[in-house]
Amino acid sequence: MSALTGIRVVELAESVAGEYCGKLLSDFGADVVKVETPGCGSRTRALSPVLHSGGEGSALFAYLNTNKQSVELDVASAEGRNALHRLLGEADAVVGEHTVTLAERYPDMVCCAITPFGQGAARELDNATSINVFHASGWGYHTPSHADPNNSPLQGPGRYLADYEAGLDAALCIAAALFRQLHHGKGEFIDISQQAVLVSRADCVVGRFVTGEVPADGDRSDYDQQGPASFFACADGFVYLYVTNRAHWLGVKALLGYPQWLNDFDDDWLEFSVTPQKVARFQQGFGAWIRDQPREEAADRAQHLGVPLVPVNGADDLHRSAQYRHRGFFQQVHHPVLGKAEYPTVPYASSSAPAEIRSAAPRLGQHTASVLHRPAGPRARPPAQPAQLRTAKNPRGGPLAGVRVIELTKVWAGPYAGKLLALLGAEVIKVESAAIPEEMRAYGGTDVDHAPFFLSINPEILSVDLDIKTPEGMTRLRELIAHSDIVINNLRPGAMERQGLGYEQLKAINPDIISVSIKMWGNDGPLGHQTGYAPCFAALAGLAGQVGYDGGPPLGASMRYGDSTVGAAAAYAAVVALLHRDLHGGGQFVDVSAVETLSTMIGDRLLEQSLTGRPLGPEGNRHPDMCPHGCYPCVEGDWITVAVAGQNQWEALCDALDAVELAGDPRFSTMERRQEHHDALDAALARHTATHGAEHLAKRLRSAGVPAAKSATSVDVIADQLLWDRGLYRFVTDHREGQRPVVGPSWRMSNDPAQITRGAPTLGEDTDYVLHQILGTQTGARR
C-alpha cells in the first residue's frame, strides 16, 4: 500500500510549481484530482515541448501530471462552483495559486498557495516567471561559478528550477500539515514564496552574510569557493573536479602519476595557501593531463583514490546509466498520445511504501464523470494508528510537534533536512562528540561553538555529546533511538552498517523507526560506493551540462547549489514515512540518492530527451515559449531579467523602453520571428537596458505587465524588505552569541507555525536533557 493511500487532494494549480507539488503527493499514492478549465485545460498543457497538437502533446504536462485524475469544471457557473465545493468538502488538502479564501471556508482542510513572491507581495509580481524568481533570489547573479563579469548571468539548470524547488517545499509542508490534521483534526493555510524557497536553499551562505560574519561584497563571486574546482574537457566529453583538502590532493598526485610540476605545490596548499596563480597553474597542468583521458575511466580511477572527479553527464548518459537502471530511476510509461517513454521517477527508495508511476498524465476531463458521480460519504482512509507523540524539551508547536528526530549528519545536506524538520516543530537531536564534532563546526569561527557555517544551518537543533566509538556511547545512542521516530544520516557508504546501525539493527531496537539515509548515489548499485560533493551531484545528475552559453561548454550551476535540495527531498520523504506509519503502521527505510534528487529538478528535460532523442546542452538564457527571455545589462554593472510570453507583453516592453525601432522591426514582429532572430534581439535590447538602473527599470516593466526582476546580488538578498516582512530572516537567541539573524522557513503557516527563537547549540548543550529526561524516565513511557 502506498504511503499516502486514502489522502485526497484537489489540485487547482496551473503553474509548474503547483503541479509538481501535486505530482510529489500523487507519486506516494494520494488521490489527486486536477480541476481544469473546460476546453483548454491547464496552462501547462500548451507549454513546450508540444510534440503533438490537440492539447495532449506537452511533454512538460506529461511529466508533471502522472497518477492524477482530470476533471473539467467551469467554476464561473453555479453548477461548476457547486461541484468544486463538493470536491473540496471531501478533500484533505488543496493546492493552487489562489487558495486563501478556501482556507477560510474549510478550516479543517490543509490549503496551500504557491506564488512567485508569496501572499501579500505586490500584484505586479504575480506574473513573474522562473528566470525572474531565480534571479530575484540571488542564485542567478552567482550562476555560473567563477563567472566572466562581461558575460550575462544565467538562468540555471533546466527551465523551471524555481518552480520545482517551491513545489518540493510545498509538498513537505502539506505532508507535515496532514500529519497534524491526522492527530488533531485541524487544518492549515500554507503560504509558499518561490523566492523565499530559493533563498532558504542558500542558508549557509546567506546566513553568514546576514549576520555580517562574512562581508557581502555584491560581486558575482560571492557564492564561490576558493580552489581549483572546475570543468575540464577530456577525450570524450567533460569531467568535473572538486578538490578542497590534503587528502584530495594526495589522491590527485597519485592519479596523475606524480609528475614533477606538482612539486611546486605544498601538500596542504588547498587548505592554507590558495592563490589565483596557483589555481591557474594547477588547472593548466591538470587540463593538459585529462585532455586525452576517457572520462568514465578517469573518474573511476580517481574515486578509488578518494578524489572527487566525476563525468559531466547528459540526459542520454543517464538513460544508459547502469546505476539508474539498477535503482529503477526511469520507468517506462505509455501515454495515449506521446507513446512509450522512459519517465524519471523519484530519488528515494522506500522499503515499505515506495513511490511509483501508476498511470500516465490524464487527458483533459478524462475523469470528470467518474469523480463527480462517485458516491458521497465517508472515505476509505484507514483510521490513524495510536498516536506516537513525544514530549519535547522545549514544546514549540508546529505540525510536527511530538516528533523526535536523531541526526547522525555532517556538512549541509543532512543538517539541512534536520533543520527543515525542526522548523516544522520536530525535536531534532544532533549526535556528536568532543572528539568528533559535526564537521561544519570546523569551518571558520574562533572555536567549535562559534563557527558561522554551523550557526547558520542549525537553529532550534539540540546537541548531545555521545562518543559512539565507545561501548557506553553506542549503548546510549541505541537507547535514544528506542525513544525516537526518525534517524537521519548522510555518512559515507557502509558507515552505519559498520557501526551496527543498519536498518535491520535499528528495527530491532525500535520496530517503528524511520531510517533516512542520504548518499551520493544511494545505498546500492554499481556506483553506490562513490562519494562526492554538491557540484559533483549536479554534474552527474545532468544539471551542470545544461548551464552555459548557447553552443558553449558546460559551466554548471552555482558551486553552492545542490546539498540543500537533497536535504529538502530527504525531509519530505521522512514526513511521508511518518504519515505512512500513522496511517498504515510500521516504520521503514528511506534510501535517498543525492544525484537522483537533482535529476528530478530537470525531470521534464529528461523526459523530453527520451521522447525526442535530441541531446540536451547549454541554451544560455533561451526559452522555447518566451522571447526575449534573458538577463540584460544595466548601469553600474547590474543586470535585469526579462521574460516576454506573448504579443501584448512584447508591445508593452517596447512602449516602456520607448523602443520604437524594436516595435517596428519586421524581424521581431512575432514570437516565431523573435525566436529566429534571438541574438540580434538580445543585442538590441541590451543597448536599451544598459542606460537604466536595474531596480527602477524592473518596476517600470512590471507596471506595464512585463515580467521583470533585477538580478539580485548578495547585498540585495539580505536587504530585501519583502523577505524580512515574510519572516524568512528570524532573530534567534542563545547564551553564547546573544541575538543573531538566521535564515528561517520559506513558508508561512497561519494556524500552528513552530516557534523559532533558539540559535544553534553549543557542542553537547543538551546532553543532560537526553541522558536524564529522555533516557532516565521509566521504561515503557512515551518520551
N, C-alpha and C positions, 0 to 999 in steps of 0.2 A: 504494500500500500504506500502510495506517495506521501510525502511528509505533510502536504497541505490539503490532502483529500478531505472534502467536506467544507472547505473555506470557499465562500462565494464572493467574487469581486466584480464590480461594474466598472468598466473602463470607458471613460468619456474623453479620453485623450486623443488628440490629433497631432501631437508632437512626437519626435523620435524619443525624447526623454520619457514621456508618459507611456508610450507603447513598449519601450524597453523595460520599464518598471513592471508593467503588466506581464511581459514575457518572463521575467525572472520569477514571478509568482506562479504563473501557469506552468513553467518548467517543473516546479515541485508539486504539481497536481492540483493547484487551486482552480476552481471553476471560474474562468474569466470570461465575462460576456462583454463584448465590444459593441458599443452603441454607435451606429454610423448614420450619416445623413443620407436619405434616400436618393438614389440615382448616381451620386458621385462618391460617397463613402469618405473615409478618412483622407486628409490631405496627403498623407504619405503614400497613398496608392498611385499618385501621379509623380512621385519623385524618382529620379534616376538611380540606377539604370532601369528604364522601362523596356523590357525585351519583347513584349507583345502588347498590342493595343487592346482596348476594351476594358481598361480599369483593373485587370487582374495580372498584369505583367511586370509589376515593380519588384525587383529583387530585394530592395530595401524593405518593402512591406512584407514580403515573404519571410524574410529573416526575423522581423520584429514581432510577428503575429502567429507563430506556431502555437498549437494547443488551444487557441482561443475560439470562441463562438462569435459570429457576427449577426447583429440584429439591426435592421433598418427601422429607424424611428424618426418621424417628423415631429420634433419637440416643439415646433411652432404651433402645432394644432393641439386642441384639448385632448383628443384621443391619444396622441403621442405622448403628451405630458403625463397623462394618467398611466399609460403603460410604463413609462420610465419610473414613475414613483412606485409602481408595484414592484419593479425590479429592485429598486433601492430599498424598499421595505423588507425585502428578503435577503439583502446583502450584508456581509460582514464589513466590507470596505469598498470605497470608491476612489478612483484616481483619475485626475484630469488636470486641466489648466485652471479651471474656474469652479471650485467646489466649496467656496466659503459659505454660501447660503445654504448648501446642502447640510453642512455641519450643524447649522442652527436648527434645521428641520429634523435631522436624525441624530440626536445627541448620543445614541448608543453605538453609532457606526464609526468606523475609522475612515476619515476623509483626508485625502492628500492632494494638495495643489502644487504642481511643479511649474515654475515660470523662470524666465531668464534671470531676473533680479529679485524675485520674491514679492510677497504681498506688501503693499504699501509703497513700492517703488513708483516712480513717475510713469504715467501711462505711455509716454513716448518710448519707454524701454521695452514695451511688451512685444514688439516685433523683432527684437534682437535675434540674430542667428548665431550658430555655433561659433563662427570665427569671431564675432563681436564679443561673445562671452569669454572665449578662450583668452582673448587679448585683454579684456577688462579685468581678468583675474590675475594678470601678471605672467602667466605661463607663456603667452605668445611673444612678448617682448624678449624673453630669455630663450627662445627657440629659434635656431638651433644653439647648442652649446658652442662656446668659443666662436661666436659669430663674427663675420666680417661686417663692421658697422656701416659699410657702404651698401650692403645688400639688405633687402627688406626682411623684417621678422616674418616667421612662417606660421601657418595655421595648425601645425601639429599633425600627428598621425591620423589618417582617415579623414572623414568629412564631418563627423558628429561626436568628437571626443567629449565635449562639454555635456552633450545630451546623455551619453552613456554613463558618464560619471554621476550625473544627477539622478538618473534612473536607478542606479545602484544604491545610492543613499536613500532614495525614496522607498525602495523595496525593503531595505534594512529597517527603516523607521516604521513602515507598515507592519512588518513581521513583529517588531517589538511591541507595537500598539495592540496587535492581535493577541499577543501573549497576555497583556494587561486585561484586554477585553475578556479573554477566556476565563481569567481568575477573578475578575472584579465586575464584569458586566458593564464596563464603561467604555465610551467611545473617545475619540481624539481627533483634533484637527491638526494636520501636519503641513507646514509651510516650507517648501524646498526652494531655495535660490540656487540656480545653476552656478552663478558667480561664486557664491559662498562655498559651495561644494569644492570647486576647483582651488580656491584659496586655502581651504582647510587641508587639501591634499599636500600643500607645501608647508605644513605646520612647523617642521623642524628648521626650515629656512626662514619663513616669515616670522615665526615665533622669536627668533633671535633678533630680527630687525626691529620688531615692535617694542622690544624691551630696551633697545639701544646697545645691547651687548656686542653686536656686530653692526658696523655702520652700513646703512642702506645708501649706496652712492648714486643710485639711479642709472647705473651702467648696465649694458646688456650682458655683462659678465657676472652680475651679482649672484646668479644661481649656480655658477660654475664652481668646479673644484680645481685645485692646483694638481699638476701632474700630467703625464703624457697620454692619458686615456684618449683614444681616438679610433677612427675608422681607417682601415688600410686596404688598398687594392691587393688582391692575390691572384693566383693563376686562374681561378675560375669564379671570381666574384669579389666579395669583400668580407673582411673579418673585423671584429671589434675587440680591442684590447683594453682591459681595465686593471691597472696595477697601482697599488697605494702603499705597500709596506715592504719591509725587508724580506719576508717570506716569498712574496710575489717576485721580488727582484732576483732572489737566488734561483727561483724556478725559471725566470726568463733567461738568465745566464746559461743554465743547463740546456734549455730549449734551443738556444742559438749556437750551442757548442763552444762556449767560452771564447769568442773572438777577442782579439787584443783591444779593439776600440772600447770595449766595455770596461776596461781597466781605468778609464778616465772617471768612472763613477764610483763613489763610496757605496758600500752595500746598504747603508741606511739613508741614502740621499732622498728617497721618496718621502721619508718622514721628517727630515730635518734640513734639507738644502736644495729644495726645488727652485729652479730659476728658469726663466724663459729660454735662456741659452742652452741649458741642459736638456730641457724638454725638446727643443728643436733638434739638437744633436741626436738624442735618442730616437726620435721619430724618423729622422733621416736614415739612421742605420737600421732600425727595425723594418722600415718600409722597404729598403733595398733587399733585406733578407726574405721577407714574407712575399715579395712580389712574385716569386716563382713557386711558391708553396701551394698545394691544393688545400682549400680552406677546411674541409672536414678532417683531413689527416693532421693538419697543423693544430687544429683545435683539440683533437683527441689527445695528441701528444702533450699539449700544453696542460690540459686538465689533469692528466696523470702526474704532472709535475707541480700541481697546485696553482697554475697560472690561469686567471680568468680571461681566456681568449675564446671567442665564440664566433661561429659563422653568422653573417647577416642574412637571414632567411627571407625569401619572398613567399607569396601565397602558394605558389606551386611547390616550393620546398616543404611547406607544412602539410600539404595534401599527400606528399610522398613520405613524410616522416615516419620512421619505424616507431618512434616514441609515441607519436599521436595515434598511430594505428593500434599500438599496444593498449593504450588507455581509452580508445574508442572516442576520442575527442570529436571526430567527424562522424556523422550519422547520415546514411542515405535516406532521403525523404522524397516522396513522389508528390509533386504539386500538379494539380489538374491542368494548368496552363503552361507552367515553366518546365514541367517534366521532372526527371530524376536529377538530383544533385547531392553533393556532399555538404551538409549543413554543419557549421560549428555548433557544439552543444554547450556544455558548462565546464568550468575549470575545477570542479570539486567532485570527487568520487565519494559517495556516502554508502556505508556498509549496510544500513537498514532501509533507507528511503532515498534511493538515487533519483536524480532528476533525469528526465528523458523527453525526447520529442515523440509525442503520441499521434499527432496529426499535423498536416500542413496548414499554412495560413488559410483562413476561410475565404470563400467567395463572398462578395458583398450580399448581405442579407441571407446567407446560407441557412442560418438557424433561427430566423425570425419566427416561423410558425412553431417550431418545437420548443423554443424558450418562452414565448409569450403565452402559449397554451398549456404549459406544464401545470399540473395541479398545484394550487396554493396549499400552504400548510407547513408543518414542521419539516425541516430538512433532515437529511440522513447523517448529519455530522455526529460523530461519536461523542459521548459525554467526556468531559475532561477527566483525566486521571486525578487521584487525590493530590492536592496542592503540595508542592515541594518547595515552599518559600522559606527562606532563612532570615534570621535576624542579623542585620549588619552592625558593624561598629558605629557607623555614622549614617543612620537612615536618611536618605536624601530624596526620596520619591523617585519618579520616573517610571516608565513602563517596565523596566527590568528590575525593579526593586524586589529584593528577596532572592536574587540570583547571585551565586558566588562563582567567580572565575579565578583559576590559578594560571599565572603566566610563567612559563619557562621560555622566555623570549629574549632577544637581543636586537640591537640596532633599531630598525624602523618598522618593517612590515608587521612583525608580531606585536611589538608595543603599540603600533597604531590600531591594530584590531582590538587590543585591550582597552585602549583609550576610548574608542567608539562605544564599546560596551559599557564602560564606566560613565560616559556622558549620557547614556540611556538609563543609568541608575543602578547598574550591577555593581557589586562589591568585587573589585579586581585586586588580587594579591600577587605581587611580583616576588618570585623566589630568587634570591641572590645571596651572596655571602661576601664577607670582607676579603676573603682570598680571591674570589672570582665575582666581582661586581658586574652588574649589567654593563655591556660594552660601551654604551653611549656615555656612561659616566667618565670615561677616559678622554673624551673629546673636548678640549678647551676647559676653561674654568680654573679655579685655584685648587680644587680637590674634587673628590667623587661626589660631593654634595652640592657643588656649585658649577656643574658642567652645563653650559647653555643648551646643548642639544637635548640632554636628558630632561632638563627642566621644561622645555617646550613641548615635549611629547607625553609627559606623564602626570598631568593634573588629575586629582582625585584617584590616584593609584596608591595602594598600600604596599609596603615593603617588609618582607620577613627575611631575617638573616638565618639561613639554613645551609650548612655545608653538606650538600648531598653526596659528597665524595666520602663522607664518614657514615658508618652504620647508623649512628644516632640521628644524623641529619636526614638520612633516607627514611628512617622509621617515622620521623615527624612528618615528612612530606607525604608519605603514604596515608598517615592518619588525616592529614589536611585534605587530601583528595577524597577520602571517605566522606568528608563533610562538605563537599563542593559539587557543583553542577557541570562545569566546563573546565577542561585543561587545554591551553593553547601552547604550542611550541613551534619555533622555527629554527631548531637546532640542526646541525649537519645530518645528512642521511645516516641512519643507523644509530645515532646517539641515544635516542630514547630507549631503543631496544637493548643496547649495551648496558644501560643503567637499570634494566628491569622495569621499564615504564612503557613498554609497548602496549598496544590497545588491549590485548588479551590479559596482560598483567593488571592494567588499570581496571578492566571489567571485573576481575576477581576481587579487587579492592572495593569497587562501587559499581554494581551492575547497571546503574542508570547514568553512569558518567558519559559525557560527550567529549571525545578527544579530537581536537582540531590540530592537524599537522600542516605546516606551510613549508614547502620545499621548492627549489627552482623548477624541477621537472615533476614534482610529486614524489611519492614514496616508492615507485616501482618503474619497471620498463628498462630498456637497454641504456638509457641516458640518466636513469634515476640517481646514479652515484655522483653526478656532476654538481658543482656549486657555482654561484656567481652573485652578482650584484644587480641592482635595478637596471642600469644601462645594458647589461648582458641580457636580462629578461626581454627588454624591448627589441634588441637585435634578433634574438632567437624567435620572438613571437610574431615577427613580420611588421612591427611598427616602424622600426628605425629606417627600413628600406623605403618607406613611403614619405619620409620627411627629407626634403631637399628642393633644390630649384629645378624647374622643368627640364628634364633631359640630363640632369647632373648626377653626381654620385650621392649615395646616402649620407645624410648629415645627422640624422637622429633627432629625437625629441630632446628637451632639456635633460641634462645629466641627472637631475634630481627626480625625474618622473618615473613612477612605477611601483616603488615599495608601498606607498600608502594606498594605492589602488588595490594591491594584493591584500593588504590588511583589511580594507573595507569588504572585499569579497569573502574573506575568512570570517569576519564578524557577521555578515549576512548568513552564511551557511551555518554558523553556530546558533543563531537565533532560530533559524528554520528547524534545526535539530532539536532545540528546546520545545518548539511547538509540537514537533512530532512526538517527543517523549510525553508531553502532557495531553496530547490528543489520542495517541495510539499505544503508548507505553514503550519503555526501553530506551537506553542510550544508544550511541553509535560512534563510529569512527569516521571523521570527515577529513579526506585527503585533498589538500588544496595545492594545485600546481601554479606557481607564480607565472610561468611562461604562458600557460593556457589562459590564465586570467587576463593578461594583456592582449592575447589574441582575440578575446571576446570584445575588446574595445574597438576592433575593426571587423566585427563579425560580418557586417553587410558586404565589406570589400572581399572577404574570403569567399563568401557565397557567390558574389559576382564573378570571381575568377573561376570558381567551379562551374558556373553556368555558361560562361563565355569562352573560357580557355585563354583569355587575354592576360598577359603578365601585368602585374601592378608595379609601378615605380613612382619616383618622386614627381609630384604635379605642381610644385610651388604652392601658390595660393589659389589655384584653379578650382572651380566647382561646376559640374555639368548643368545645374539648374539656376545658376546666378552668374551674371556678368554685367558690370565689373564686380569682381569678388577678390579682394586683396587688401594689402597693407601699403599705405602710401605715405610719402614723406611730408612732414610739416616743418614749421620753423623750429629753431633751437634743438634740432636733432630728434624731435618727436615724430611719432607715426600715428596714423589713423586707419582703422579698418572700415571698409565699406562693402556692403553686400546688397546687390540690386537683383530683385527676383522677377520683376515684370516691367511692362512698358510705362505704367504710371510712376513707378519708383524711378525709372530712368529719366523721365521728363522732369520729375521733382528734383533729382540730383543736378541736372543741367541748369534748372532755374536757380537753385540755391547757390550754385557756383558761378552764376552769370556766364555760363559756358555756351554761348550762342553757337560757336563753331562746332562744338561737340553735338549739340542737338540737331544741327543741320547737316552733319557729315553722313553721307549715304552708307559709309562703312559701318556705322553704328546705329542704323535705323531700326533694326530688330534684334531680338535676343540672339537669333541664329547668326546674324552678321557680326554682332559684337563678339560672339564666341570665335568666329572665324578670324577676326582681326584683334584678338585679345592683347597681343603685345603692343600694337600701336595704340590701342585704347588705354592700356596701363600707362604708357609713356605720356600720353596727352593728359590723362587725369592727374598724374603725378606733378605735372607742371602747374596745374591749378591748385592742388592741395599744398604745394611747397611754400606758398605765400601766406598760409593761415596758421594760427595756433590750433593744435590738435583738439584740445578740450572745447574751445569755442566753436570750431567747425563741426565737431561731433554733435553738439547741442543744436546747432543750426540745421544740420541734416536731419536729425531725429525729429525736430519740429516740423520738417517738411514731409515726414513719413518715410525717410530713407534709413534703413538700419545702419548705424554707425557707432563707433566707440573709439576712444583713444586707446592705443596700445599702452597699457599701464606699466610704469616702471615699479620697482620695489618701493620707492617713495610714495607713488600714487596708491599702491595697495594698502600700505599701513596708514595712509591718511584718508582713505575712502570713508566718508561720513556715513554712507549707506550701510557699510559693513559694521561700523560701530553702532549705528542705530538698531541694526538687527540683533546685536549681541553676539556676533561672531567673535569679536575680541572681548574677553572676560578678564576681570581682575580677580586674582586668587591670592590667598594669604598663607604664609607658612612662618614658622618661628625662626627660620634661617634668613630668608630674603625679604621678609615683610610682604608688602603688596606688590604684585607684578602682573602685567598683562600676559595672557596666553591666547592661542587660537582655540576657540571653543567649538561647539557644534555648528554644523552648516544649516541645521534645521531649526525651526521654532515649533514648539508644541503648545497648544492653548490650554489644555486641561491638567496635565500632570508632567510638566518638564522636571527633569532631575536638577537639583541644586548643584551648582558648580562653584565652589568657594575655596577649595583646598588645593594648594600647589603640589608639585611633585614631592615625594617623600625623601627624607634622608635615608641612607642605607640602614635597613633594619629598624626603621622608626616604629613599625607595628609588630615587632617580634613578641612583645609581652602580650598583646591582644591575641595573637594567633595561638601562642603556647598556652595561655591561661584561660582565655574566654572561649575560644573555639575548641581547643583540644582538651581543656581541663574540665569541661562540663560532663554531666552524666551520660554514659553510653546510651544510645538509642534516641536521645532528644534531637529534634531538628535544630541545627545551629547554623 
